[in-house]
Amino acid sequence: MKSEDTPFEGGPMDGRVLPVLLGATGHPPKTYRIPVPAPDGGPPTVLVYRRVPRGHSKRLGLTQGWKYEYAAEGEKGAGGRGRALKWPWSKPDTTPGGKRDDADE
């Protein structure tokens, strides 16, 4: 598997460069989660980093690489990027009283 040295910015990993495995498209994952064990043996704290472009080329505006920025809010927030997908067929029942619709018969 290919890996790429990727810098981390912000949070406890600020300034570090780690080799990150690349996916099938040649890009690192959009989010990078680092579990940090608790000193008292409790559940680990998970640090969440989000992938952002490192820079853009002058002529074509192509991405020059990737870096990770610390997401202090973790899975939530950041413009709703941590939310689960909402599929149209999983909407709540909107018929009055939860009764079946005539079209279902």
N, C-alpha and C positions, 0 to 999 in steps of 0.2 A: 504494500500500500504506500502511496505517496504521502509525504507530509511537508509542511511549510512552516518555517520559523515565523511566528506571528506575535507582534508586540501587544501588551496589555496596558491600558491606561485607566487610572483611577482605582480607588478601592485598595485592598490589601496587596494586590498583584501589580501595582503601579510600577512601570519601568522594566518589568520582566519580559523576556521573550521565550516562548515555549514552542516546541514543535507540535503542530496541530494536524491531525489526519485530514486529508482532503476527501471530499465525496466523489461521486461518479462524474459530476460536472466540473471537477477541478477546483471547487470552492470549499473553504472551511464551513462548518455548520453555522447557522444564523445565531444560535445561542450556545454558549459554552458554560456548563455548570461544573463547579469545583466543590466537592464535599469536603468540609473541614471538620475533623472529629472534635467533639467537645472534650474539654480537659477532665470533666467529672465522669465521663463514660456515657453521657446522655446522647440524645439524637444529634447527628451532625448538622452543622450550619452549612447551607448551600450558598455559595457565591455565584451570582449570575452575571455573565458578561454578554453583551450584544455585539454582533459583527457590524462594522461600519467601514466605508471606503477609506483607505489610507490617503489617497490623493487621486487627482484626475490629470490626464494628459492635456497639453495645451491645445493641440489641433482638433482632436476628435472627441475629447471629453471622456475617454475611456478610463475605467478604474485601474489605478496603478498597483493595487494590492489591497489587502484587508488588515484591519486591526480590531481589537476588542476593547469596548468601553464598558466600564462598570455600570450595572443597572442596580442602583441602590434600592429601588422598589421591588426588585426580584421579579417574580412572574407577573405581578399585577402592574398596571399603569403603563407608562411609556407609549401613550397613544393607542392603547388597547392591543399591543402586540402579543401579550401573554394569554389572551382569551382563547377559549375553545371555539372551534368552528361551529357556525350556526347553519344547519341545513334546513331548506324550506319544508321538508316533510317532517321535521321534528317540532313544528310550531304547536303551541298549546291548543286545546280544543276550544273553538270560538263559537260553537253552536250554543244557543240559549239553554241553560240548565243542563248542559252536557248531553242533550238528547241527540239521537242520530239524525242526520240530514236525510231528506227525501231521496237524494241521489244515491244513497247507500243501499237502497232496497232493490 
